[in-house]
């Protein structure tokens, strides 16, 4: 289960409890769940960005290896 699935599960649990929405504690709990949801989405976006950057780095590393081979030979 990934982060987005976990927070969805938690939010479902909160909704299933049928809490009194007028109570401050419930407002805090729901706000925290929303915050966790936002954080999970941000983390997911960051993971995607890191994966893309890693792919670019791999390509650049291969290209640099080719340039080094041309300049310095295979040894």
C-alpha positions, 0 to 999 in steps of 0.5 A: 500500500503506497502513501496515497492509498494509506491516507485514503484509508485513514480518511475513509476511517474518519468518515466512517466514524460519523463524528460530530463535525461541529466539534473542534477535535473533529475539525482538527482530525480532518484538517490533519488528514487533509494535510497528510493527503497534501504531503503524500501528493507532494512526496509522490511528485518529488519521487517522480521528479527524482526518477526523471532526474536519475534517468537524465543523470544516467544518460549524461553519465553514458555520454560523458563515458563516451567523450572520455573514451574518445579523449583518453582512449579505452584505458 
